[in-house]
Amino acid sequence: MKREIDEGREHGAQAVHVRSAELAGAPTVSAPRDCRSLTAKDPSPATIPVALFGYGEWSRSRWFPVLSQLARWGVIDLTVVERWARENSPAELLALEQEGVLRYLSWEGRLESTVSARWRAAYVVTNAAAHHSVIHTLLEESPNLRVIVCEKPCGEDINQALDSFDACHNRGVSLLMADHYLLRPGIQFLLTRPELQSSIGELVQITAAINESKDTGPGQGVIADLVVHLLNLLLALFPGAHFTPSVAYTAQAVNRVAAGYETYTLAIGKLALQDGPAVDCEIEGGKQLAADKKSLTLVGTKGRLHLDLMGNTLTLALNGEERKEERWTWRTQWSYARLILKSLSLT
């Protein structure tokens, strides 16, 4: 299993190890002088054929704005695939199709189209239950495919995720799993500045939390929806580490939206570092709570690092003779733009 996990991390690293100082903004790309002829109706030979699977709330707000702009600029030839029949598809998609920005295909309708054979990149932003089947369908129907970017968790369980990575590896297709918390500027800053971690001395305690007052989100528990982000952050900062809980609590809100799923969890245990001792670690995730809190704190023998994932700030506080405090702040907006551009470079 270690081989599959290492391969998955290697692919995922391509998605997150980019320059941190520019992550929050839109891509620094200028539009071609004449965009009108570079549309889905009449794509340029240099245009990259891509597909976006899923047009739910997250796809519409985070992925589609970047992809549709790239389509307008003639960088990509965009196809949106969803479960709706054409007559039931959103009016804005049909309007953009008439404009020549994209084409829309229903899940069943794609089988009657030759478009899928041309796709070189695909973005899977469906619900987790469909990730595995969409990825395998793409591998079967798209011989020119070079890269798939799938939202976390890339399936309903670890077996589906590893099976997808294996299938893509055997086909020579890069599979990147997107986790938007890994794209936050503070995390990227820490990844590119390892001296910040060493400055706080030997690591003795880690506290990580994603708590939300809202009750919206995918129909799953907070372990699969929120805690997975925290584990991804820890594995990115400490490659090869392994978290083992010694005690864990789960709870359900009385008026929970997703029946049968936990709305709060707290796990206390040890994070075993690859090149060091095990560190006390506390991981918390919850929804429908009194206040929002999203943070990661690393405490060492010489100081602490505190990352505010909501305010996009990073604070370094050193004690002892080197006593000082330093703070970095980034814009609160963030974008998938550079991840998308990175994936397109792999085609």
N, C-alpha and C positions, 0 to 999 in steps of 0.2 A: 504493500500500500504506500510505502514511503516514496517509491518511484513516481506514482501517480500524483501525489501531493506536491512533490518537488517540481514536476512538470507543470502542474497547474499554477504554482507560485511563479514559475519562470514566465509563463504567458501573462499572468496578472501583473507582473512587474513592468511589462511593456506598457501597461495602461496607466501606471501611477508614478513611475520614476521620471517625472518631467520637471521643468523649471518651476519652482514654487512661487517666485515673485510675480508671475503673470497668470496664475491659474484662475483667479477670480473673474477676469475680464473676458470680453468677447475676443475672437481670434483677430490678430492684427493682419488682416487680409483685405486688400482693396478689390472692389467689384470690377469685372471687365467693363470696358467702355460701352459695349453693346451687349446687354444681357438678353435681349428679346429673342434672338434666334437660338439661344442655348437653353432650350427647355426640353421637357420630357417628350414633346411631340417630335422634335427634331434635334436629338442630341448630337453633340460634336463627337468625332471619333476619339477624342482625348477624355471625354466624360466617363466617369466611373459608374457603372450600373450597380445600384445598391437597393436593398429592401429594408423597410421598417416593419417589423411584425408587432402589432399591438398599437392601439390608439386610445388607450385609457387616459386617466387624469395625469399620471406621471409621465407618460409618453408625450402627451400634448404640451405639458408645461416645460419639460426639461430636454427632451430629445428632438421633438419635431421642429421647434423654432430654429435650431442650428441646422438640421438637415434640409429644411425647406429653403433656408437662406442660401445654403450651398447649391441647392438645385437651381435657384434663381440666377446664381452667378455662373452656372454652367459647369461647376466642379463635379457634380454627381447627376446621374439620371435616376430619380427617386421613384420607387414603387412602395405604396403603403398597403399592407395586407391586414385585414381584420375579419372577424367572424360574420359581420353583417352582409346581407345581400345588397346589391347595388342600390335598390330602391329604398333601403333602410339606412344607408350610410349617411354620415353627417353632411349637411349642406355645404360646410366650408371645404370639405375634401373634394366634393364634386365641382365646386366653383374653382378651386385651384387646378383641378384636372382640366376644366374647360380653358383655363388660362394657359395651360401647358406647363405648369410647374411640376406636376407629378402625375402618376396614374394610380388608380385605386383598383385593387382586386380583392374579392372576397376569398375566404379560405378555400371554399370549393372552386371558385372561379379560377384560382391560380393554376389548377390542373389542366384547364383548357387553354392556358397561355404559354407561349414559348419564351416569355420574358424571364422566367426563373433560370433558364439555362445560361443567361448572360450575367447574372448577378456575381459580383466579385467580393462584395461585402454585405453583411446582413446584421441588423440590430434587433435583438429579441427582447422586447419590452412587454411581454404578455404576463399573465399571472404565473406563479411558480409551477402550478400543475401542468402547464403547457410547455415549459422550457425544454424538457427532454424530447418530446415528440416533435417540436418545431425544429430543434437542432438536427435530429436524425432525418427529418423530411428534407431539410436544406442540403444535407450531405448526399441524399439520394437524387434530388432533382436539380442541383446546381453544380455542374461539373467544373465551372470556372471559378468557383468560390475559393477565396484565399483567406478570409478572416471572418469570424463571427464574434460579435460583442454581445454578451448576454447579461442582463441584470442579475444581481444576486437573488437567490442562492443557486441558480443554474440547475434547478430540479427540486423535487419534493424531499429528497434525502441525499446523503453522501454517496450512496451507490449510483444513483442516477447522474450525479455530477461527475463522478469518476468515469462512468461509462461514456458520458459525452466527451470528456477530455480524451479518453482512449480512442474513441471513434474519430475525432477530429485529428488526433495525432497520426493515426493510420492513413488518413486521407491527405495529410500534409496541409491541413487547415489550422490556422492559429485561432485558438478559442480564448478570448479575454473575458473575465467576469468583472463587471463594473460594480464598484462600491463607492458611492459618492462621498462618503466620509474620508476615504483615502485621497480624494482629490482636494480636500480642504487645504488652504494655503499653510496653516500652521503645521499640519502633518507633513506636507511636502518640505517645509522649511526644516523640520527636525530630521527628515531623511537625508537632506543635503548638508546638514550641519551636525555631524556626529559628535563634534567637540562639545556641543551643548550638553549632551547626556553625560559625557565623561566629566564635565565641570562640576556636577553635583556629587561626585564621589561614587562610592559603592552603593548600588541600588538596594533599598531596604523595604520599600512599600510602593504599591501601585493601587490607585483608586480610579475606577472608570465608571461613568454613568451616562445613560441616555434616558431621561424621564420626560414625559410629555403630558400636558394637561388634556390634549385632544384625544378623541377616541376613534379617529379615522385611520385608514390604512388598510393593508391587505387582510383578508380573513384568516389570520393565523395568530398564534401567541407571540408574546414579546420576546421569547427566547429566539425564535426563528426570524422575527421581524427587526428587533433592536439589538439584542445581545450579540448577534452574529457580526454586527458592525464593530463592536468593541473588540471582539476576538480578532477580527481582521486588522484593526489598528495595532494591537499588541504584536501580532505575527509580522506585520510590516516593520515595526520598530525593533523587534527582537526576533530575527529569523531563526527558525529551528526551535523556538520556545514551545512549551507545552503547559497548558493550564489544567490543574487538577483541583476540583472543588473538594473541600473537606466537609462543608455543610452548605446546604442550599434551601431557599424558601421560595415558594410560589403562592400566589393569591389571585383571586378573581374578584373584580368589581361586581357589586350586586347588579348594576344595570349595564353589564358588559354587552358590547355590540356583537362580537363574535362568540356565540355560545360554545362552551366546551373548551375554550382556550384561556390560558392564564393571561392576566393583565399586569402582573407585577412579578418580578423575580429578583432575588439577591443571592449571589454565590460568593462564598468566602473560601479561599484556598491558597494554593501556591502556584506561581508561574516559574516553572523550571527553565532556566536560561541555558542555551546551548554551551556557552563558555563562561559559566559562572554558577553561583549557588541559587537555590530556589528562593523566590521573593514572595513575601506576603502580598496577596492580590485580592481585591474586592471589586466585583462586577455587579452593577445594578441596572435594571431596565424596567420601565413601567409606562403605562398609559392611564388616562383618566385620573391623574394625580393633581394635587393642589397647585403645583408650580412646575414650570419647565426648567430642566437642568441637563446640560450636555457638556461633559467635561472629562478630562484625563489628567491625572496628577501623578507625577513621578517624584518620590522622595528619596534622597540619597543622604549619605553621611555628611556631605558638605553643603547641601541646599536642596532646592526643589524646583521642578518645572511644572507649571500649570497651564494647560491648554483649554481655553473656553471655546467649545465647538459652536456655540450660538453667536457669541460676540466676535468670533474670529480673532482672538488675541492669544498671545503666548507670553507668559511671564517667567523669567528666570530670577530666583532669589537665592543668593549665596550667603552663608553664615560664616562665623569665625573671622579670621584675619582678612579674608577676601570679601567681607560683607558688602553686598551691593544688590541692587534690583534693577533689572532691565526688562523692557516690555516692547513687544512688536504687535502691530495692529494692521489688519487687512480689511478690505471691503467685505461686507457681509454677503454680497452676491457671489455666486459661483456658477460655473458653466461646464457642460460636457464637451465644449468646443474642441479643446486640445486633445482630449481622449479620442474624439471622432476623427480629427485630423491625423492623429498618430495611427489609428486603425486603417485609414485610407492609404497611408504611406506603406502599409504592409501588403497592399494589393498589387 
